[in-house]
């Protein structure tokens, strides 16, 4: 398969131009390493990262120690979140074909296949291999390189994915083309316009390039969707069920690992094998319908 070079994220301009409106954001510094478009307000990391570098970020270690403590052990808690999203999506679509961009280990596809013909893709070979072993239709591929029929899907989903992309505009553009008229595109991502993000500023927990590259608020997300023929039909700040062990790991060990911290965590971990529901009102869940 020959990739469509017009869609390749590695051909993105290296100058800090806004992908939403094209304005030059040079020297428009919001926080160190983070720029804000002076025209439309889109916030993004002042960095250029190639597809190969992105693939290196999401190797197996990302799911087992580098970002997550143990992604597979968190499956019950992650599926609690996906079940809640499915209940909302079914108000707008309840059957047909579904595609998930960034399906990881297939936890969402596992639930979605009971209502749709579900398939997905991810750049992590290990994650896709696991999903395939569970009988799921998961392809290891960069979405922009993947050939899929246009006007075919009833649902396209990106769960906590769009912020990781070097060219999210191209993913939304292609995702919209895959949708049937009346189909819906579903997105969750951080809301940099939220009270929590504005209070925490550069210390907001979701600002951590290079894994998070783009930071939308309600207005810039709506602009991106409208630009691609998608009307917002649902918006909420959604809560999450989170593994308390994972939260403890993030606080004590992640990016600050020392023998003492690891020892403390090893003692505390068995005491926190449960989940906690939190809603900090800084994660947005958006559903948009194709015209």
Beta strands, then each sheet from edge to edge (+ up, - down):
strand 1: 29-31
strand 2: 34-36
strand 3: 43-45
strand 4: 97-101
strand 5: 117-122
strand 6: 137-140
strand 7: 153-159
strand 8: 179-190
strand 9: 214-215
strand 10: 230-237
strand 11: 240-243
strand 12: 275-278
strand 13: 283-290
sheet 1: 1+ 2- 3+ 9-
sheet 2: 6+ 5+ 4+ 7+ 8+ 13- 10+
sheet 3: 11+ 12-
end
